[in-house]
């Protein structure tokens, strides 16, 4: 998109927001695609008072205010959405009668449960990952397995039974109800 608009650009893989946000603030990189709500809460200094809401306009207003002091500005959010989601295999869901995270929490929580996701998913700094599952659903996990961010390692770990549940993306066309 930048090239078609006449800009000279290059793409770098730079890791998670703990790594690229400081680089963005210093001007070492100029553009990063992001999730509005997740970045809002990542930048929110008062984790006890969430600023992201289901209303994208309110979330972007909060994000804009948080970014202003850091010299950051944000473009218009895309109409499409892609959200973090948590998946189990179809066989697991059928065997345990699980359709929702609430079902999973009430039927499968405990020492035998292994959750997989990127390393930062298990961090207190990520309230929408493991800490959020624990707080919102009272889930408990036997262990955490460090994988990629909703990529092929996560899908393979689910399929092979290395993990019970894994972080995925809601728009992933590689996931189906029969996977």
N, C-alpha and C positions, 0 to 999 in steps of 0.2 A: 504494500500500500504506500509506504514511504517513497519507494523508487518511482512508482507510477505518478506520484505527486511532485517529482523532480528533485527529491532529496538523495544524497549519496548516503548509503547506510550499509551496515554490516550486522550480522547476527552473532552473538556470543552466548554460549551456555555458561551461566554464572552461578547456578545453584539456587538455594532457597532465599526467602526474603531476609533472613538474618544476615546473609552475605550481600545481596544486591541492594538492599535499601540504603546502607551507608554509602555504597558506590554511587547510587543515584543522587543522594544528598550532596555528595562532593562533586558531582558533575562528571564523574568518570564514565558513566553511561547516561543516556538521555531518555530512553523510552523503555518501559517494561509493561507488558500486559499483566493485569492483576484482577483479582476479585475484589469488588468494592467493599462488601461487608467484612470480609476477612482482613483486608488491609486496614479498614477503619478500626477494627478491634485490636489489631496488632499495634497500631500507632496510639491507641487510646491509653493514656497514662493511668486511668482509673478503671481497672478491669472489673471492679464491683458494679460499675454503672455503664452497661453497654450503650454504645452510641449507634450501632448498626441496627436497622429495623427492616421489616419486610417492604417498606416503602423506599424504593431506590432513590427517589429525589431527596428524601430526608437523610438517607445514608450518605449520598454524595455530598450533601451540604455539610454534614459532620466531617467527612473525609477531607473536604476542601479546607475547612477550618483547621483541622489537625495538620494538614500539609503546609499551610501558609507559613507557619513559623520555621519550617524546615526548608523553605524555598521550593516546595513541590507544587505542581499544579496537575490537574486531572482532566482528561478528555471526557466527552460525552459517553455514558455507558452504552454498551451494545444492547440491542433489543433482545438478542438471544441470551439464554442463561445456561450456565454450566455450574453445577454445584458438587461439593463433596458428597459422597454417599457411602454407605457401608453395605457390602455384599457378602452373601454366603452362597454356597452352591445350591442348585435346585434340589439335589438329593438330600442335602442337609436340611433345607427348608421343609421339604415334605416329611422327612423322618421325624422332625421336631415340631411340626405344625407352626412354623415361624413365617410370618408375613411382614412384620414390622419390627422396629428396634425395641418397642415395648414388649412384644412377644419374646424376642431374643433375651431381653433382660429378665423376664419372669421365668423363662424355661431353660436358659442355657448359661446364665451367668455363673462364674465360679472358676475354680482352679484348673479345670480341664480346658477352658477357653483360651485360645491363642489369637490375639489380634495382630494384624500386620499393617504396616504403613511406613511412610518415610520417617526417618529418625526423629524429626521435629514433631511428629504427631503425638509422641509420648511426653512432650514437654509441657510444663505448666503455662508456658507462654502461648500455647495454642489451645485456647478455650473451646474451639469447635472440633477438637479431635478427641483423644482419650480422656482428657480432663472433662470435656463436655459430656461425653457418654457416661462417665461416672457420676457427674453432678445431675444431669437431666434424667437419666434412666436408672440410676443406682446400679449400673453394671459393674461387675468385678471380673477381672481377667487373671488367668493363671500366669500369663506371660505376654510380652510384646516382642514381635519379630520385626527387625528393621528391614524394610524393602524399599522399592522405588516409590515415587509419588503416583500411584494409581496406574502404573505401567505394566509391562509384560511380567516383571518379577512378581508383582502382586497377584495378577491373574493366575500365573503358574502355581504360586503358593496355595491359592484357593483350590485349584483343580487337583493338586497332588495331596491335599490334606495337611500341608505344612502349617497352615493357619486355619482357624475356624471362620474368621470374619476379617475382611480387609477393606481398607479405604480405596474407593474407586471414584470415577467421575460420572455424574448423571447422564452426560451426553455421549458416553463411550459406546459407539456402535458395535464394538466387539463383544459387548455383554448382551446376552439374551436371556429370556426367561428359561431357556432350556440348558444354559451353561452350567 
